[in-house]
């Protein structure tokens, strides 16, 4: 079947798939067309290609070795390929008041607790943090942004899960060592966190604060965009409340767990994007980066297939779990049961090698998943929003969203 497929073809395809929730609303680059096994396989192929290209580059291991040791006298042409993956030159030696200054080999997520208020950390385990996105999820708050470089999040209450250890990206060998331990830990941390109603409201509170922060920047600017009218501002806040009801109904399997794999990453520190794949909760958010958002399950499938191939134990059925991001294994490794997605209530919505030298103490798990016994591996697309420092907010950076 060629792409993009027609609505008629898509209807036929849906009828032929057993688990309909896998096709609900992750639309990739094909507009209203739901994903298919082909699109999931394309993500797998892209991940394998990007991973292999990165790991075969002779610069990769030396740069990773230096970066993990916070070597500020080292150049990083591969890791800092975009010039934005690390801290911008203008912020080196600076930092939020009362926090550790950034160094050349830092990123916005490295040693996160040393550079940001604890209030920005929604949850932590021994291995990872859950943090809110510093960019608003609502594209109406970025009226002048170009269509090909959207700064807003990819869905309502877009959240990030980041490892404490310096792991560069999903293409970094450390991301997949020990049977993808850290990738699964990021997933399990969020699933456990989401099981608490109070934690769900913590995500909502953080997202609402970001909406207000962005609103205040817009109305206080000397060059306030004409498009951001009082009516639009009211609609942004009203729609937050409307979408909140559907958001609170979501199960963990209704979230996208995705990664932007090198060289399509914006931040040079592994971070898992978490946002609803229900299109009701993405109607005011960007889909510009869907094509490069690789589902966690696609990565796990590739790593398992390659392990089986290396061991000569490839299954005849392909060993894949396909076809979609919304399919999240439970902590036991079993596939979750199918569940429906809440119907849209949004017709009113308008869219006019070793730890780093200054790593923190691991701390004690605070509500995260139970860690496997004797398992300890060696050793969020998005820069913070451009905004003046506020109470409990990080220092501004040179970019808005996290592509």
TORKOL-4160 file (C-alpha; in steps of 0.2 Angstrom, whole numbers, padded with zeros to 4 digits, m for minus):
403
<pt num="1" X="0000" Y="0000" Z="0000"/>
<pt num="2" X="0007" Y="0017" Z="m0005"/>
<pt num="3" X="0007" Y="0032" Z="0006"/>
<pt num="4" X="m0002" Y="0043" Z="0010"/>
<pt num="5" X="m0017" Y="0031" Z="0010"/>
<pt num="6" X="m0034" Y="0037" Z="0007"/>
<pt num="7" X="m0048" Y="0037" Z="0020"/>
<pt num="8" X="m0057" Y="0023" Z="0011"/>
<pt num="9" X="m0041" Y="0012" Z="0012"/>
<pt num="10" X="m0039" Y="0017" Z="0030"/>
<pt num="11" X="m0056" Y="0011" Z="0034"/>
<pt num="12" X="m0053" Y="m0006" Z="0026"/>
<pt num="13" X="m0037" Y="m0007" Z="0036"/>
<pt num="14" X="m0045" Y="m0003" Z="0053"/>
<pt num="15" X="m0057" Y="m0017" Z="0050"/>
<pt num="16" X="m0042" Y="m0029" Z="0047"/>
<pt num="17" X="m0033" Y="m0025" Z="0063"/>
<pt num="18" X="m0037" Y="m0034" Z="0079"/>
<pt num="19" X="m0031" Y="m0020" Z="0092"/>
<pt num="20" X="m0040" Y="m0005" Z="0086"/>
<pt num="21" X="m0033" Y="0006" Z="0100"/>
<pt num="22" X="m0016" Y="0005" Z="0091"/>
<pt num="23" X="m0023" Y="0015" Z="0076"/>
<pt num="24" X="m0033" Y="0029" Z="0085"/>
<pt num="25" X="m0024" Y="0045" Z="0082"/>
<pt num="26" X="m0006" Y="0046" Z="0080"/>
<pt num="27" X="m0006" Y="0054" Z="0063"/>
<pt num="28" X="0012" Y="0055" Z="0058"/>
<pt num="29" X="0014" Y="0066" Z="0043"/>
<pt num="30" X="m0002" Y="0060" Z="0034"/>
<pt num="31" X="m0015" Y="0072" Z="0042"/>
<pt num="32" X="m0030" Y="0062" Z="0047"/>
<pt num="33" X="m0024" Y="0045" Z="0042"/>
<pt num="34" X="m0021" Y="0034" Z="0056"/>
<pt num="35" X="m0004" Y="0024" Z="0057"/>
<pt num="36" X="m0002" Y="0007" Z="0050"/>
<pt num="37" X="0010" Y="m0007" Z="0052"/>
<pt num="38" X="0020" Y="0001" Z="0038"/>
<pt num="39" X="0022" Y="0017" Z="0048"/>
<pt num="40" X="0027" Y="0008" Z="0063"/>
<pt num="41" X="0040" Y="m0003" Z="0053"/>
<pt num="42" X="0046" Y="0013" Z="0046"/>
<pt num="43" X="0050" Y="0020" Z="0063"/>
<pt num="44" X="0059" Y="0004" Z="0067"/>
<pt num="45" X="0069" Y="0005" Z="0051"/>
<pt num="46" X="0074" Y="0023" Z="0054"/>
<pt num="47" X="0079" Y="0020" Z="0072"/>
<pt num="48" X="0090" Y="0005" Z="0066"/>
<pt num="49" X="0098" Y="0016" Z="0053"/>
<pt num="50" X="0101" Y="0031" Z="0064"/>
<pt num="51" X="0108" Y="0020" Z="0078"/>
<pt num="52" X="0120" Y="0011" Z="0067"/>
<pt num="53" X="0126" Y="0027" Z="0059"/>
<pt num="54" X="0129" Y="0035" Z="0075"/>
<pt num="55" X="0138" Y="0021" Z="0083"/>
<pt num="56" X="0149" Y="0017" Z="0068"/>
<pt num="57" X="0155" Y="0035" Z="0068"/>
<pt num="58" X="0173" Y="0035" Z="0074"/>
<pt num="59" X="0170" Y="0051" Z="0083"/>
<pt num="60" X="0156" Y="0044" Z="0094"/>
<pt num="61" X="0164" Y="0034" Z="0107"/>
<pt num="62" X="0178" Y="0047" Z="0111"/>
<pt num="63" X="0166" Y="0061" Z="0112"/>
<pt num="64" X="0154" Y="0051" Z="0123"/>
<pt num="65" X="0169" Y="0047" Z="0134"/>
<pt num="66" X="0174" Y="0065" Z="0136"/>
<pt num="67" X="0156" Y="0071" Z="0138"/>
<pt num="68" X="0152" Y="0059" Z="0152"/>
<pt num="69" X="0167" Y="0066" Z="0162"/>
<pt num="70" X="0162" Y="0084" Z="0158"/>
<pt num="71" X="0177" Y="0088" Z="0149"/>
<pt num="72" X="0175" Y="0106" Z="0145"/>
<pt num="73" X="0192" Y="0107" Z="0135"/>
<pt num="74" X="0185" Y="0095" Z="0122"/>
<pt num="75" X="0177" Y="0099" Z="0106"/>
<pt num="76" X="0160" Y="0090" Z="0102"/>
<pt num="77" X="0157" Y="0092" Z="0083"/>
<pt num="78" X="0147" Y="0076" Z="0083"/>
<pt num="79" X="0137" Y="0077" Z="0099"/>
<pt num="80" X="0134" Y="0096" Z="0097"/>
<pt num="81" X="0130" Y="0094" Z="0079"/>
<pt num="82" X="0116" Y="0107" Z="0078"/>
<pt num="83" X="0125" Y="0119" Z="0089"/>
<pt num="84" X="0111" Y="0118" Z="0101"/>
<pt num="85" X="0112" Y="0101" Z="0109"/>
<pt num="86" X="0123" Y="0108" Z="0122"/>
<pt num="87" X="0122" Y="0124" Z="0132"/>
<pt num="88" X="0123" Y="0139" Z="0120"/>
<pt num="89" X="0139" Y="0149" Z="0121"/>
<pt num="90" X="0131" Y="0164" Z="0128"/>
<pt num="91" X="0125" Y="0155" Z="0144"/>
<pt num="92" X="0141" Y="0146" Z="0148"/>
<pt num="93" X="0147" Y="0153" Z="0165"/>
<pt num="94" X="0129" Y="0158" Z="0169"/>
<pt num="95" X="0114" Y="0150" Z="0177"/>
<pt num="96" X="0098" Y="0153" Z="0187"/>
<pt num="97" X="0101" Y="0162" Z="0203"/>
<pt num="98" X="0107" Y="0151" Z="0217"/>
<pt num="99" X="0111" Y="0137" Z="0206"/>
<pt num="100" X="0127" Y="0129" Z="0198"/>
<pt num="101" X="0133" Y="0138" Z="0183"/>
<pt num="102" X="0132" Y="0129" Z="0166"/>
<pt num="103" X="0148" Y="0123" Z="0158"/>
<pt num="104" X="0153" Y="0120" Z="0140"/>
<pt num="105" X="0150" Y="0101" Z="0141"/>
<pt num="106" X="0133" Y="0103" Z="0149"/>
<pt num="107" X="0116" Y="0102" Z="0142"/>
<pt num="108" X="0099" Y="0109" Z="0148"/>
<pt num="109" X="0095" Y="0091" Z="0156"/>
<pt num="110" X="0112" Y="0086" Z="0162"/>
<pt num="111" X="0113" Y="0086" Z="0181"/>
<pt num="112" X="0096" Y="0094" Z="0181"/>
<pt num="113" X="0094" Y="0096" Z="0200"/>
<pt num="114" X="0110" Y="0106" Z="0201"/>
<pt num="115" X="0104" Y="0119" Z="0188"/>
<pt num="116" X="0085" Y="0120" Z="0192"/>
<pt num="117" X="0073" Y="0122" Z="0207"/>
<pt num="118" X="0067" Y="0106" Z="0215"/>
<pt num="119" X="0049" Y="0113" Z="0211"/>
<pt num="120" X="0051" Y="0109" Z="0193"/>
<pt num="121" X="0054" Y="0090" Z="0197"/>
<pt num="122" X="0037" Y="0082" Z="0197"/>
<pt num="123" X="0044" Y="0065" Z="0203"/>
<pt num="124" X="0061" Y="0055" Z="0204"/>
<pt num="125" X="0067" Y="0038" Z="0206"/>
<pt num="126" X="0085" Y="0032" Z="0209"/>
<pt num="127" X="0088" Y="0033" Z="0190"/>
<pt num="128" X="0076" Y="0047" Z="0183"/>
<pt num="129" X="0066" Y="0063" Z="0184"/>
<pt num="130" X="0049" Y="0067" Z="0178"/>
<pt num="131" X="0048" Y="0086" Z="0173"/>
<pt num="132" X="0036" Y="0097" Z="0164"/>
<pt num="133" X="0039" Y="0104" Z="0147"/>
<pt num="134" X="0045" Y="0123" Z="0148"/>
<pt num="135" X="0036" Y="0126" Z="0132"/>
<pt num="136" X="0017" Y="0128" Z="0131"/>
<pt num="137" X="0008" Y="0114" Z="0123"/>
<pt num="138" X="m0004" Y="0127" Z="0114"/>
<pt num="139" X="0002" Y="0134" Z="0097"/>
<pt num="140" X="m0009" Y="0149" Z="0099"/>
<pt num="141" X="0003" Y="0156" Z="0111"/>
<pt num="142" X="0017" Y="0156" Z="0098"/>
<pt num="143" X="0007" Y="0165" Z="0084"/>
<pt num="144" X="0023" Y="0171" Z="0075"/>
<pt num="145" X="0032" Y="0154" Z="0075"/>
<pt num="146" X="0036" Y="0147" Z="0057"/>
<pt num="147" X="0026" Y="0132" Z="0052"/>
<pt num="148" X="0041" Y="0121" Z="0050"/>
<pt num="149" X="0049" Y="0125" Z="0067"/>
<pt num="150" X="0035" Y="0124" Z="0080"/>
<pt num="151" X="0040" Y="0128" Z="0098"/>
<pt num="152" X="0025" Y="0121" Z="0107"/>
<pt num="153" X="0024" Y="0104" Z="0114"/>
<pt num="154" X="0017" Y="0089" Z="0105"/>
<pt num="155" X="0001" Y="0087" Z="0115"/>
<pt num="156" X="m0009" Y="0092" Z="0130"/>
<pt num="157" X="0002" Y="0093" Z="0146"/>
<pt num="158" X="0018" Y="0087" Z="0136"/>
<pt num="159" X="0029" Y="0079" Z="0149"/>
<pt num="160" X="0047" Y="0073" Z="0149"/>
<pt num="161" X="0056" Y="0059" Z="0158"/>
<pt num="162" X="0075" Y="0061" Z="0159"/>
<pt num="163" X="0089" Y="0050" Z="0166"/>
<pt num="164" X="0100" Y="0056" Z="0180"/>
<pt num="165" X="0115" Y="0048" Z="0172"/>
<pt num="166" X="0123" Y="0056" Z="0157"/>
<pt num="167" X="0116" Y="0046" Z="0142"/>
<pt num="168" X="0116" Y="0056" Z="0126"/>
<pt num="169" X="0102" Y="0049" Z="0116"/>
<pt num="170" X="0093" Y="0033" Z="0111"/>
<pt num="171" X="0107" Y="0030" Z="0099"/>
<pt num="172" X="0120" Y="0030" Z="0113"/>
<pt num="173" X="0125" Y="0012" Z="0117"/>
<pt num="174" X="0121" Y="0016" Z="0136"/>
<pt num="175" X="0103" Y="0019" Z="0132"/>
<pt num="176" X="0101" Y="0000" Z="0126"/>
<pt num="177" X="0113" Y="m0009" Z="0137"/>
<pt num="178" X="0107" Y="m0021" Z="0150"/>
<pt num="179" X="0091" Y="m0026" Z="0140"/>
<pt num="180" X="0087" Y="m0007" Z="0138"/>
<pt num="181" X="0086" Y="m0005" Z="0156"/>
<pt num="182" X="0085" Y="0014" Z="0157"/>
<pt num="183" X="0073" Y="0016" Z="0143"/>
<pt num="184" X="0061" Y="0004" Z="0152"/>
<pt num="185" X="0064" Y="0013" Z="0168"/>
<pt num="186" X="0059" Y="0029" Z="0160"/>
<pt num="187" X="0043" Y="0021" Z="0154"/>
<pt num="188" X="0039" Y="0012" Z="0171"/>
<pt num="189" X="0043" Y="0028" Z="0181"/>
<pt num="190" X="0029" Y="0037" Z="0171"/>
<pt num="191" X="0017" Y="0023" Z="0172"/>
<pt num="192" X="0019" Y="0022" Z="0191"/>
<pt num="193" X="0018" Y="0041" Z="0193"/>
<pt num="194" X="0002" Y="0041" Z="0182"/>
<pt num="195" X="m0007" Y="0029" Z="0194"/>
<pt num="196" X="m0009" Y="0042" Z="0207"/>
<pt num="197" X="m0023" Y="0055" Z="0205"/>
<pt num="198" X="m0013" Y="0068" Z="0214"/>
<pt num="199" X="0001" Y="0066" Z="0202"/>
<pt num="200" X="m0010" Y="0068" Z="0187"/>
<pt num="201" X="m0015" Y="0085" Z="0195"/>
<pt num="202" X="0003" Y="0089" Z="0198"/>
<pt num="203" X="0006" Y="0088" Z="0179"/>
<pt num="204" X="m0009" Y="0099" Z="0176"/>
<pt num="205" X="m0003" Y="0112" Z="0188"/>
<pt num="206" X="0014" Y="0113" Z="0180"/>
<pt num="207" X="0006" Y="0114" Z="0162"/>
<pt num="208" X="m0006" Y="0128" Z="0168"/>
<pt num="209" X="0008" Y="0138" Z="0176"/>
<pt num="210" X="0018" Y="0137" Z="0159"/>
<pt num="211" X="0002" Y="0143" Z="0150"/>
<pt num="212" X="0001" Y="0158" Z="0162"/>
<pt num="213" X="0020" Y="0161" Z="0160"/>
<pt num="214" X="0019" Y="0162" Z="0141"/>
<pt num="215" X="0003" Y="0173" Z="0142"/>
<pt num="216" X="0012" Y="0185" Z="0153"/>
<pt num="217" X="0027" Y="0186" Z="0141"/>
<pt num="218" X="0016" Y="0189" Z="0127"/>
<pt num="219" X="0005" Y="0203" Z="0135"/>
<pt num="220" X="0021" Y="0212" Z="0143"/>
<pt num="221" X="0031" Y="0212" Z="0127"/>
<pt num="222" X="0034" Y="0228" Z="0118"/>
<pt num="223" X="0030" Y="0219" Z="0102"/>
<pt num="224" X="0015" Y="0210" Z="0107"/>
<pt num="225" X="0008" Y="0199" Z="0092"/>
<pt num="226" X="m0008" Y="0206" Z="0085"/>
<pt num="227" X="m0014" Y="0188" Z="0083"/>
<pt num="228" X="m0014" Y="0185" Z="0102"/>
<pt num="229" X="m0030" Y="0195" Z="0105"/>
<pt num="230" X="m0039" Y="0195" Z="0122"/>
<pt num="231" X="m0052" Y="0183" Z="0114"/>
<pt num="232" X="m0038" Y="0171" Z="0110"/>
<pt num="233" X="m0030" Y="0172" Z="0127"/>
<pt num="234" X="m0047" Y="0168" Z="0135"/>
<pt num="235" X="m0049" Y="0153" Z="0123"/>
<pt num="236" X="m0032" Y="0146" Z="0128"/>
<pt num="237" X="m0037" Y="0146" Z="0146"/>
<pt num="238" X="m0055" Y="0140" Z="0143"/>
<pt num="239" X="m0049" Y="0126" Z="0132"/>
<pt num="240" X="m0036" Y="0120" Z="0146"/>
<pt num="241" X="m0051" Y="0117" Z="0157"/>
<pt num="242" X="m0061" Y="0108" Z="0143"/>
<pt num="243" X="m0047" Y="0096" Z="0139"/>
<pt num="244" X="m0043" Y="0093" Z="0157"/>
<pt num="245" X="m0058" Y="0081" Z="0158"/>
<pt num="246" X="m0052" Y="0070" Z="0144"/>
<pt num="247" X="m0034" Y="0070" Z="0151"/>
<pt num="248" X="m0039" Y="0064" Z="0168"/>
<pt num="249" X="m0048" Y="0049" Z="0160"/>
<pt num="250" X="m0032" Y="0043" Z="0151"/>
<pt num="251" X="m0024" Y="0026" Z="0155"/>
<pt num="252" X="m0005" Y="0024" Z="0154"/>
<pt num="253" X="m0007" Y="0015" Z="0137"/>
<pt num="254" X="m0016" Y="0031" Z="0130"/>
<pt num="255" X="0001" Y="0040" Z="0130"/>
<pt num="256" X="0014" Y="0041" Z="0117"/>
<pt num="257" X="0032" Y="0037" Z="0124"/>
<pt num="258" X="0044" Y="0043" Z="0111"/>
<pt num="259" X="0061" Y="0048" Z="0107"/>
<pt num="260" X="0070" Y="0060" Z="0094"/>
<pt num="261" X="0085" Y="0049" Z="0088"/>
<pt num="262" X="0101" Y="0057" Z="0083"/>
<pt num="263" X="0103" Y="0067" Z="0072"/>
<pt num="264" X="0085" Y="0073" Z="0074"/>
<pt num="265" X="0087" Y="0077" Z="0093"/>
<pt num="266" X="0088" Y="0095" Z="0099"/>
<pt num="267" X="0095" Y="0092" Z="0117"/>
<pt num="268" X="0111" Y="0082" Z="0119"/>
<pt num="269" X="0104" Y="0072" Z="0134"/>
<pt num="270" X="0092" Y="0057" Z="0133"/>
<pt num="271" X="0074" Y="0062" Z="0136"/>
<pt num="272" X="0057" Y="0053" Z="0133"/>
<pt num="273" X="0043" Y="0063" Z="0127"/>
<pt num="274" X="0026" Y="0059" Z="0135"/>
<pt num="275" X="0010" Y="0066" Z="0128"/>
<pt num="276" X="m0007" Y="0059" Z="0124"/>
<pt num="277" X="m0009" Y="0051" Z="0107"/>
<pt num="278" X="m0028" Y="0055" Z="0107"/>
<pt num="279" X="m0030" Y="0068" Z="0094"/>
<pt num="280" X="m0043" Y="0077" Z="0105"/>
<pt num="281" X="m0029" Y="0082" Z="0116"/>
<pt num="282" X="m0017" Y="0087" Z="0102"/>
<pt num="283" X="m0028" Y="0098" Z="0092"/>
<pt num="284" X="m0019" Y="0114" Z="0098"/>
<pt num="285" X="m0002" Y="0106" Z="0098"/>
<pt num="286" X="0011" Y="0103" Z="0085"/>
<pt num="287" X="0012" Y="0088" Z="0074"/>
<pt num="288" X="0027" Y="0095" Z="0065"/>
<pt num="289" X="0039" Y="0082" Z="0074"/>
<pt num="290" X="0028" Y="0067" Z="0073"/>
<pt num="291" X="0038" Y="0060" Z="0059"/>
<pt num="292" X="0054" Y="0059" Z="0069"/>
<pt num="293" X="0046" Y="0054" Z="0086"/>
<pt num="294" X="0051" Y="0035" Z="0087"/>
<pt num="295" X="0039" Y="0025" Z="0099"/>
<pt num="296" X="0048" Y="0017" Z="0113"/>
<pt num="297" X="0041" Y="0000" Z="0107"/>
<pt num="298" X="0049" Y="0002" Z="0090"/>
<pt num="299" X="0066" Y="0004" Z="0099"/>
<pt num="300" X="0063" Y="m0011" Z="0110"/>
<pt num="301" X="0057" Y="m0022" Z="0095"/>
<pt num="302" X="0073" Y="m0018" Z="0086"/>
<pt num="303" X="0084" Y="m0021" Z="0100"/>
<pt num="304" X="0076" Y="m0038" Z="0103"/>
<pt num="305" X="0076" Y="m0043" Z="0085"/>
<pt num="306" X="0094" Y="m0039" Z="0084"/>
<pt num="307" X="0098" Y="m0049" Z="0100"/>
<pt num="308" X="0088" Y="m0064" Z="0093"/>
<pt num="309" X="0097" Y="m0062" Z="0076"/>
<pt num="310" X="0114" Y="m0062" Z="0085"/>
<pt num="311" X="0110" Y="m0077" Z="0095"/>
<pt num="312" X="0102" Y="m0086" Z="0080"/>
<pt num="313" X="0085" Y="m0087" Z="0088"/>
<pt num="314" X="0074" Y="m0076" Z="0077"/>
<pt num="315" X="0056" Y="m0080" Z="0078"/>
<pt num="316" X="0047" Y="m0085" Z="0061"/>
<pt num="317" X="0034" Y="m0072" Z="0065"/>
<pt num="318" X="0046" Y="m0057" Z="0065"/>
<pt num="319" X="0047" Y="m0055" Z="0084"/>
<pt num="320" X="0039" Y="m0038" Z="0083"/>
<pt num="321" X="0025" Y="m0031" Z="0093"/>
<pt num="322" X="0019" Y="m0018" Z="0080"/>
<pt num="323" X="0011" Y="m0007" Z="0075"/>
<pt num="324" X="0010" Y="0008" Z="0086"/>
<pt num="325" X="0017" Y="0019" Z="0100"/>
<pt num="326" X="0001" Y="0018" Z="0111"/>
<pt num="327" X="0005" Y="m0001" Z="0114"/>
<pt num="328" X="0014" Y="0000" Z="0130"/>
<pt num="329" X="0020" Y="m0016" Z="0139"/>
<pt num="330" X="0016" Y="m0017" Z="0157"/>
<pt num="331" X="0029" Y="m0019" Z="0171"/>
<pt num="332" X="0027" Y="m0037" Z="0169"/>
<pt num="333" X="0032" Y="m0037" Z="0151"/>
<pt num="334" X="0014" Y="m0042" Z="0146"/>
<pt num="335" X="0005" Y="m0033" Z="0133"/>
<pt num="336" X="m0009" Y="m0021" Z="0139"/>
<pt num="337" X="m0027" Y="m0025" Z="0135"/>
<pt num="338" X="m0036" Y="m0014" Z="0122"/>
<pt num="339" X="m0045" Y="0001" Z="0129"/>
<pt num="340" X="m0056" Y="0014" Z="0120"/>
<pt num="341" X="m0051" Y="0032" Z="0119"/>
<pt num="342" X="m0062" Y="0045" Z="0126"/>
<pt num="343" X="m0073" Y="0054" Z="0113"/>
<pt num="344" X="m0069" Y="0072" Z="0107"/>
<pt num="345" X="m0077" Y="0086" Z="0117"/>
<pt num="346" X="m0067" Y="0099" Z="0108"/>
<pt num="347" X="m0078" Y="0105" Z="0094"/>
<pt num="348" X="m0077" Y="0122" Z="0103"/>
<pt num="349" X="m0058" Y="0122" Z="0101"/>
<pt num="350" X="m0052" Y="0135" Z="0088"/>
<pt num="351" X="m0035" Y="0134" Z="0080"/>
<pt num="352" X="m0036" Y="0151" Z="0070"/>
<pt num="353" X="0154" Y="0025" Z="0152"/>
<pt num="354" X="0156" Y="0032" Z="0171"/>
<pt num="355" X="0145" Y="0044" Z="0180"/>
<pt num="356" X="0149" Y="0063" Z="0177"/>
<pt num="357" X="0161" Y="0071" Z="0189"/>
<pt num="358" X="0148" Y="0082" Z="0196"/>
<pt num="359" X="0133" Y="0070" Z="0196"/>
<pt num="360" X="0121" Y="0071" Z="0211"/>
<pt num="361" X="0117" Y="0058" Z="0224"/>
<pt num="362" X="0105" Y="0046" Z="0217"/>
<pt num="363" X="0093" Y="0049" Z="0232"/>
<pt num="364" X="0078" Y="0038" Z="0237"/>
<pt num="365" X="0064" Y="0033" Z="0225"/>
<pt num="366" X="0049" Y="0044" Z="0228"/>
<pt num="367" X="0034" Y="0035" Z="0221"/>
<pt num="368" X="0043" Y="0027" Z="0206"/>
<pt num="369" X="0043" Y="0009" Z="0200"/>
<pt num="370" X="0051" Y="m0004" Z="0211"/>
<pt num="371" X="0068" Y="m0007" Z="0205"/>
<pt num="372" X="0074" Y="m0025" Z="0200"/>
<pt num="373" X="0085" Y="m0033" Z="0212"/>
<pt num="374" X="0104" Y="m0030" Z="0210"/>
<pt num="375" X="0101" Y="m0021" Z="0194"/>
<pt num="376" X="0111" Y="m0005" Z="0192"/>
<pt num="377" X="0117" Y="0000" Z="0175"/>
<pt num="378" X="0134" Y="0008" Z="0173"/>
<pt num="379" X="0137" Y="0026" Z="0175"/>
<pt num="380" X="0062" Y="0076" Z="0141"/>
<pt num="381" X="0060" Y="0094" Z="0107"/>
<pt num="382" X="0066" Y="0105" Z="0124"/>
<pt num="383" X="0076" Y="0120" Z="0129"/>
<pt num="384" X="0067" Y="0130" Z="0142"/>
<pt num="385" X="0055" Y="0144" Z="0136"/>
<pt num="386" X="0062" Y="0161" Z="0132"/>
<pt num="387" X="0055" Y="0170" Z="0147"/>
<pt num="388" X="0062" Y="0182" Z="0161"/>
<pt num="389" X="0066" Y="0172" Z="0177"/>
<pt num="390" X="0051" Y="0170" Z="0189"/>
<pt num="391" X="0047" Y="0162" Z="0205"/>
<pt num="392" X="0052" Y="0144" Z="0204"/>
<pt num="393" X="0056" Y="0145" Z="0186"/>
<pt num="394" X="0073" Y="0141" Z="0177"/>
<pt num="395" X="0083" Y="0154" Z="0169"/>
<pt num="396" X="0078" Y="0158" Z="0151"/>
<pt num="397" X="0087" Y="0150" Z="0136"/>
<pt num="398" X="0089" Y="0154" Z="0118"/>
<pt num="399" X="0075" Y="0143" Z="0112"/>
<pt num="400" X="0057" Y="0140" Z="0115"/>
<pt num="401" X="0051" Y="0122" Z="0112"/>
<pt num="402" X="0059" Y="0105" Z="0112"/>
<pt num="403" X="0058" Y="0098" Z="0094"/>
